[in-house]
Amino acid sequence: MKAYETLFITSPLLLEEEQKAMTQKVLDVIASKGGEVENVDEWGKKRLAYEINKQREGYYTLVNFKGNNDVLDELNHIYKITEDLYRGIVIKLEK
């Protein structure tokens, strides 16, 4: 398995429980496709570079994990269809 990190931005209007559920959803996708979560780093609310859905802030979460292409495909799919998840990116880490 290769090492990756994913950064996703969610709506700042979500309640704390909803935010944790969104993060858990991403972690469950990684685990269900055979990936291994190494680290979760919640950055919290930060100002966006530009407005998204009439919001100037977003809640940032960084996850380091190991996985294969199935994990990447499913994460990208989840990022596209989840309404309160503004943006997401997966980056392969170099050794």
Phi and psi in radians as a Rosetta constraint file:
Dihedral C 1 N 2 CA 2 C 2 CIRCULARHARMONIC -1.728 0.35
Dihedral N 2 CA 2 C 2 N 3 CIRCULARHARMONIC 2.723 0.35
Dihedral C 2 N 3 CA 3 C 3 CIRCULARHARMONIC -1.574 0.35
Dihedral N 3 CA 3 C 3 N 4 CIRCULARHARMONIC 2.351 0.35
Dihedral C 3 N 4 CA 4 C 4 CIRCULARHARMONIC -2.386 0.35
Dihedral N 4 CA 4 C 4 N 5 CIRCULARHARMONIC 2.863 0.35
Dihedral C 4 N 5 CA 5 C 5 CIRCULARHARMONIC -2.347 0.35
Dihedral N 5 CA 5 C 5 N 6 CIRCULARHARMONIC 2.557 0.35
Dihedral C 5 N 6 CA 6 C 6 CIRCULARHARMONIC -2.237 0.35
Dihedral N 6 CA 6 C 6 N 7 CIRCULARHARMONIC 2.373 0.35
Dihedral C 6 N 7 CA 7 C 7 CIRCULARHARMONIC -2.081 0.35
Dihedral N 7 CA 7 C 7 N 8 CIRCULARHARMONIC 2.209 0.35
Dihedral C 7 N 8 CA 8 C 8 CIRCULARHARMONIC -2.300 0.35
Dihedral N 8 CA 8 C 8 N 9 CIRCULARHARMONIC 2.617 0.35
Dihedral C 8 N 9 CA 9 C 9 CIRCULARHARMONIC -2.061 0.35
Dihedral N 9 CA 9 C 9 N 10 CIRCULARHARMONIC 2.208 0.35
Dihedral C 9 N 10 CA 10 C 10 CIRCULARHARMONIC -2.021 0.35
Dihedral N 10 CA 10 C 10 N 11 CIRCULARHARMONIC 2.973 0.35
Dihedral C 10 N 11 CA 11 C 11 CIRCULARHARMONIC -1.095 0.35
Dihedral N 11 CA 11 C 11 N 12 CIRCULARHARMONIC 2.358 0.35
Dihedral C 11 N 12 CA 12 C 12 CIRCULARHARMONIC -1.299 0.35
Dihedral N 12 CA 12 C 12 N 13 CIRCULARHARMONIC -0.152 0.35
Dihedral C 12 N 13 CA 13 C 13 CIRCULARHARMONIC -1.475 0.35
Dihedral N 13 CA 13 C 13 N 14 CIRCULARHARMONIC -0.145 0.35
Dihedral C 13 N 14 CA 14 C 14 CIRCULARHARMONIC -1.193 0.35
Dihedral N 14 CA 14 C 14 N 15 CIRCULARHARMONIC 2.499 0.35
Dihedral C 14 N 15 CA 15 C 15 CIRCULARHARMONIC -1.223 0.35
Dihedral N 15 CA 15 C 15 N 16 CIRCULARHARMONIC 2.850 0.35
Dihedral C 15 N 16 CA 16 C 16 CIRCULARHARMONIC -1.007 0.35
Dihedral N 16 CA 16 C 16 N 17 CIRCULARHARMONIC -0.718 0.35
Dihedral C 16 N 17 CA 17 C 17 CIRCULARHARMONIC -1.140 0.35
Dihedral N 17 CA 17 C 17 N 18 CIRCULARHARMONIC -0.704 0.35
Dihedral C 17 N 18 CA 18 C 18 CIRCULARHARMONIC -1.164 0.35
Dihedral N 18 CA 18 C 18 N 19 CIRCULARHARMONIC -0.653 0.35
Dihedral C 18 N 19 CA 19 C 19 CIRCULARHARMONIC -1.120 0.35
Dihedral N 19 CA 19 C 19 N 20 CIRCULARHARMONIC -0.766 0.35
Dihedral C 19 N 20 CA 20 C 20 CIRCULARHARMONIC -1.132 0.35
Dihedral N 20 CA 20 C 20 N 21 CIRCULARHARMONIC -0.650 0.35
Dihedral C 20 N 21 CA 21 C 21 CIRCULARHARMONIC -1.135 0.35
Dihedral N 21 CA 21 C 21 N 22 CIRCULARHARMONIC -0.676 0.35
Dihedral C 21 N 22 CA 22 C 22 CIRCULARHARMONIC -1.132 0.35
Dihedral N 22 CA 22 C 22 N 23 CIRCULARHARMONIC -0.765 0.35
Dihedral C 22 N 23 CA 23 C 23 CIRCULARHARMONIC -1.112 0.35
Dihedral N 23 CA 23 C 23 N 24 CIRCULARHARMONIC -0.746 0.35
Dihedral C 23 N 24 CA 24 C 24 CIRCULARHARMONIC -1.115 0.35
Dihedral N 24 CA 24 C 24 N 25 CIRCULARHARMONIC -0.600 0.35
Dihedral C 24 N 25 CA 25 C 25 CIRCULARHARMONIC -1.051 0.35
Dihedral N 25 CA 25 C 25 N 26 CIRCULARHARMONIC -0.776 0.35
Dihedral C 25 N 26 CA 26 C 26 CIRCULARHARMONIC -1.140 0.35
Dihedral N 26 CA 26 C 26 N 27 CIRCULARHARMONIC -0.756 0.35
Dihedral C 26 N 27 CA 27 C 27 CIRCULARHARMONIC -1.113 0.35
Dihedral N 27 CA 27 C 27 N 28 CIRCULARHARMONIC -0.663 0.35
Dihedral C 27 N 28 CA 28 C 28 CIRCULARHARMONIC -1.154 0.35
Dihedral N 28 CA 28 C 28 N 29 CIRCULARHARMONIC -0.646 0.35
Dihedral C 28 N 29 CA 29 C 29 CIRCULARHARMONIC -1.098 0.35
Dihedral N 29 CA 29 C 29 N 30 CIRCULARHARMONIC -0.770 0.35
Dihedral C 29 N 30 CA 30 C 30 CIRCULARHARMONIC -1.078 0.35
Dihedral N 30 CA 30 C 30 N 31 CIRCULARHARMONIC -0.827 0.35
Dihedral C 30 N 31 CA 31 C 31 CIRCULARHARMONIC -1.172 0.35
Dihedral N 31 CA 31 C 31 N 32 CIRCULARHARMONIC -0.679 0.35
Dihedral C 31 N 32 CA 32 C 32 CIRCULARHARMONIC -1.176 0.35
Dihedral N 32 CA 32 C 32 N 33 CIRCULARHARMONIC -0.446 0.35
Dihedral C 32 N 33 CA 33 C 33 CIRCULARHARMONIC -1.695 0.35
Dihedral N 33 CA 33 C 33 N 34 CIRCULARHARMONIC 0.236 0.35
Dihedral C 33 N 34 CA 34 C 34 CIRCULARHARMONIC 1.569 0.35
Dihedral N 34 CA 34 C 34 N 35 CIRCULARHARMONIC 0.196 0.35
Dihedral C 34 N 35 CA 35 C 35 CIRCULARHARMONIC -1.510 0.35
Dihedral N 35 CA 35 C 35 N 36 CIRCULARHARMONIC 2.926 0.35
Dihedral C 35 N 36 CA 36 C 36 CIRCULARHARMONIC -2.192 0.35
Dihedral N 36 CA 36 C 36 N 37 CIRCULARHARMONIC 2.089 0.35
Dihedral C 36 N 37 CA 37 C 37 CIRCULARHARMONIC -1.375 0.35
Dihedral N 37 CA 37 C 37 N 38 CIRCULARHARMONIC 2.235 0.35
Dihedral C 37 N 38 CA 38 C 38 CIRCULARHARMONIC -1.769 0.35
Dihedral N 38 CA 38 C 38 N 39 CIRCULARHARMONIC -0.670 0.35
Dihedral C 38 N 39 CA 39 C 39 CIRCULARHARMONIC -2.743 0.35
Dihedral N 39 CA 39 C 39 N 40 CIRCULARHARMONIC 2.460 0.35
Dihedral C 39 N 40 CA 40 C 40 CIRCULARHARMONIC -2.150 0.35
Dihedral N 40 CA 40 C 40 N 41 CIRCULARHARMONIC 2.159 0.35
Dihedral C 40 N 41 CA 41 C 41 CIRCULARHARMONIC -2.183 0.35
Dihedral N 41 CA 41 C 41 N 42 CIRCULARHARMONIC 1.891 0.35
Dihedral C 41 N 42 CA 42 C 42 CIRCULARHARMONIC -1.551 0.35
Dihedral N 42 CA 42 C 42 N 43 CIRCULARHARMONIC 2.007 0.35
Dihedral C 42 N 43 CA 43 C 43 CIRCULARHARMONIC -1.440 0.35
Dihedral N 43 CA 43 C 43 N 44 CIRCULARHARMONIC -0.396 0.35
Dihedral C 43 N 44 CA 44 C 44 CIRCULARHARMONIC 1.529 0.35
Dihedral N 44 CA 44 C 44 N 45 CIRCULARHARMONIC -2.846 0.35
Dihedral C 44 N 45 CA 45 C 45 CIRCULARHARMONIC -1.355 0.35
Dihedral N 45 CA 45 C 45 N 46 CIRCULARHARMONIC 2.299 0.35
Dihedral C 45 N 46 CA 46 C 46 CIRCULARHARMONIC -2.406 0.35
Dihedral N 46 CA 46 C 46 N 47 CIRCULARHARMONIC 2.745 0.35
Dihedral C 46 N 47 CA 47 C 47 CIRCULARHARMONIC -1.290 0.35
Dihedral N 47 CA 47 C 47 N 48 CIRCULARHARMONIC 2.371 0.35
Dihedral C 47 N 48 CA 48 C 48 CIRCULARHARMONIC -1.429 0.35
Dihedral N 48 CA 48 C 48 N 49 CIRCULARHARMONIC 2.694 0.35
Dihedral C 48 N 49 CA 49 C 49 CIRCULARHARMONIC -1.199 0.35
Dihedral N 49 CA 49 C 49 N 50 CIRCULARHARMONIC -0.503 0.35
Dihedral C 49 N 50 CA 50 C 50 CIRCULARHARMONIC -2.625 0.35
Dihedral N 50 CA 50 C 50 N 51 CIRCULARHARMONIC 2.827 0.35
Dihedral C 50 N 51 CA 51 C 51 CIRCULARHARMONIC -1.209 0.35
Dihedral N 51 CA 51 C 51 N 52 CIRCULARHARMONIC 2.350 0.35
Dihedral C 51 N 52 CA 52 C 52 CIRCULARHARMONIC -2.234 0.35
Dihedral N 52 CA 52 C 52 N 53 CIRCULARHARMONIC 2.176 0.35
Dihedral C 52 N 53 CA 53 C 53 CIRCULARHARMONIC 0.918 0.35
Dihedral N 53 CA 53 C 53 N 54 CIRCULARHARMONIC 0.724 0.35
Dihedral C 53 N 54 CA 54 C 54 CIRCULARHARMONIC 1.083 0.35
Dihedral N 54 CA 54 C 54 N 55 CIRCULARHARMONIC 0.437 0.35
Dihedral C 54 N 55 CA 55 C 55 CIRCULARHARMONIC -2.046 0.35
Dihedral N 55 CA 55 C 55 N 56 CIRCULARHARMONIC 2.469 0.35
Dihedral C 55 N 56 CA 56 C 56 CIRCULARHARMONIC -1.772 0.35
Dihedral N 56 CA 56 C 56 N 57 CIRCULARHARMONIC -0.097 0.35
Dihedral C 56 N 57 CA 57 C 57 CIRCULARHARMONIC -2.216 0.35
Dihedral N 57 CA 57 C 57 N 58 CIRCULARHARMONIC 2.805 0.35
Dihedral C 57 N 58 CA 58 C 58 CIRCULARHARMONIC -2.579 0.35
Dihedral N 58 CA 58 C 58 N 59 CIRCULARHARMONIC 2.793 0.35
Dihedral C 58 N 59 CA 59 C 59 CIRCULARHARMONIC -1.767 0.35
Dihedral N 59 CA 59 C 59 N 60 CIRCULARHARMONIC 2.034 0.35
Dihedral C 59 N 60 CA 60 C 60 CIRCULARHARMONIC -1.682 0.35
Dihedral N 60 CA 60 C 60 N 61 CIRCULARHARMONIC 2.406 0.35
Dihedral C 60 N 61 CA 61 C 61 CIRCULARHARMONIC -2.407 0.35
Dihedral N 61 CA 61 C 61 N 62 CIRCULARHARMONIC 2.310 0.35
Dihedral C 61 N 62 CA 62 C 62 CIRCULARHARMONIC -1.992 0.35
Dihedral N 62 CA 62 C 62 N 63 CIRCULARHARMONIC 2.278 0.35
Dihedral C 62 N 63 CA 63 C 63 CIRCULARHARMONIC -2.219 0.35
Dihedral N 63 CA 63 C 63 N 64 CIRCULARHARMONIC 2.188 0.35
Dihedral C 63 N 64 CA 64 C 64 CIRCULARHARMONIC -1.706 0.35
Dihedral N 64 CA 64 C 64 N 65 CIRCULARHARMONIC 2.328 0.35
Dihedral C 64 N 65 CA 65 C 65 CIRCULARHARMONIC -2.675 0.35
Dihedral N 65 CA 65 C 65 N 66 CIRCULARHARMONIC 2.923 0.35
Dihedral C 65 N 66 CA 66 C 66 CIRCULARHARMONIC -2.026 0.35
Dihedral N 66 CA 66 C 66 N 67 CIRCULARHARMONIC 2.460 0.35
Dihedral C 66 N 67 CA 67 C 67 CIRCULARHARMONIC -2.984 0.35
Dihedral N 67 CA 67 C 67 N 68 CIRCULARHARMONIC -3.036 0.35
Dihedral C 67 N 68 CA 68 C 68 CIRCULARHARMONIC -2.120 0.35
Dihedral N 68 CA 68 C 68 N 69 CIRCULARHARMONIC -2.971 0.35
Dihedral C 68 N 69 CA 69 C 69 CIRCULARHARMONIC -1.120 0.35
Dihedral N 69 CA 69 C 69 N 70 CIRCULARHARMONIC -0.512 0.35
Dihedral C 69 N 70 CA 70 C 70 CIRCULARHARMONIC -1.074 0.35
Dihedral N 70 CA 70 C 70 N 71 CIRCULARHARMONIC -0.692 0.35
Dihedral C 70 N 71 CA 71 C 71 CIRCULARHARMONIC -1.116 0.35
Dihedral N 71 CA 71 C 71 N 72 CIRCULARHARMONIC -0.788 0.35
Dihedral C 71 N 72 CA 72 C 72 CIRCULARHARMONIC -1.089 0.35
Dihedral N 72 CA 72 C 72 N 73 CIRCULARHARMONIC -0.773 0.35
Dihedral C 72 N 73 CA 73 C 73 CIRCULARHARMONIC -1.071 0.35
Dihedral N 73 CA 73 C 73 N 74 CIRCULARHARMONIC -0.779 0.35
Dihedral C 73 N 74 CA 74 C 74 CIRCULARHARMONIC -1.197 0.35
Dihedral N 74 CA 74 C 74 N 75 CIRCULARHARMONIC -0.703 0.35
Dihedral C 74 N 75 CA 75 C 75 CIRCULARHARMONIC -1.069 0.35
Dihedral N 75 CA 75 C 75 N 76 CIRCULARHARMONIC -0.814 0.35
Dihedral C 75 N 76 CA 76 C 76 CIRCULARHARMONIC -1.070 0.35
Dihedral N 76 CA 76 C 76 N 77 CIRCULARHARMONIC -0.644 0.35
Dihedral C 76 N 77 CA 77 C 77 CIRCULARHARMONIC -1.139 0.35
Dihedral N 77 CA 77 C 77 N 78 CIRCULARHARMONIC -0.816 0.35
Dihedral C 77 N 78 CA 78 C 78 CIRCULARHARMONIC -1.068 0.35
Dihedral N 78 CA 78 C 78 N 79 CIRCULARHARMONIC -0.717 0.35
Dihedral C 78 N 79 CA 79 C 79 CIRCULARHARMONIC -1.083 0.35
Dihedral N 79 CA 79 C 79 N 80 CIRCULARHARMONIC -0.585 0.35
Dihedral C 79 N 80 CA 80 C 80 CIRCULARHARMONIC -1.373 0.35
Dihedral N 80 CA 80 C 80 N 81 CIRCULARHARMONIC -0.577 0.35
Dihedral C 80 N 81 CA 81 C 81 CIRCULARHARMONIC -1.738 0.35
Dihedral N 81 CA 81 C 81 N 82 CIRCULARHARMONIC -0.206 0.35
Dihedral C 81 N 82 CA 82 C 82 CIRCULARHARMONIC -1.482 0.35
Dihedral N 82 CA 82 C 82 N 83 CIRCULARHARMONIC 2.154 0.35
Dihedral C 82 N 83 CA 83 C 83 CIRCULARHARMONIC -1.155 0.35
Dihedral N 83 CA 83 C 83 N 84 CIRCULARHARMONIC -0.812 0.35
Dihedral C 83 N 84 CA 84 C 84 CIRCULARHARMONIC -1.475 0.35
Dihedral N 84 CA 84 C 84 N 85 CIRCULARHARMONIC 0.067 0.35
Dihedral C 84 N 85 CA 85 C 85 CIRCULARHARMONIC -1.752 0.35
Dihedral N 85 CA 85 C 85 N 86 CIRCULARHARMONIC 1.858 0.35
Dihedral C 85 N 86 CA 86 C 86 CIRCULARHARMONIC -1.228 0.35
Dihedral N 86 CA 86 C 86 N 87 CIRCULARHARMONIC -0.911 0.35
Dihedral C 86 N 87 CA 87 C 87 CIRCULARHARMONIC -2.547 0.35
Dihedral N 87 CA 87 C 87 N 88 CIRCULARHARMONIC 2.671 0.35
Dihedral C 87 N 88 CA 88 C 88 CIRCULARHARMONIC -2.650 0.35
Dihedral N 88 CA 88 C 88 N 89 CIRCULARHARMONIC 2.548 0.35
Dihedral C 88 N 89 CA 89 C 89 CIRCULARHARMONIC -2.506 0.35
Dihedral N 89 CA 89 C 89 N 90 CIRCULARHARMONIC 2.519 0.35
Dihedral C 89 N 90 CA 90 C 90 CIRCULARHARMONIC -2.081 0.35
Dihedral N 90 CA 90 C 90 N 91 CIRCULARHARMONIC 2.279 0.35
Dihedral C 90 N 91 CA 91 C 91 CIRCULARHARMONIC -2.203 0.35
Dihedral N 91 CA 91 C 91 N 92 CIRCULARHARMONIC 2.324 0.35
Dihedral C 91 N 92 CA 92 C 92 CIRCULARHARMONIC -1.370 0.35
Dihedral N 92 CA 92 C 92 N 93 CIRCULARHARMONIC 2.295 0.35
Dihedral C 92 N 93 CA 93 C 93 CIRCULARHARMONIC -1.558 0.35
Dihedral N 93 CA 93 C 93 N 94 CIRCULARHARMONIC 2.418 0.35
Dihedral C 93 N 94 CA 94 C 94 CIRCULARHARMONIC -1.429 0.35
Dihedral N 94 CA 94 C 94 N 95 CIRCULARHARMONIC 2.670 0.35
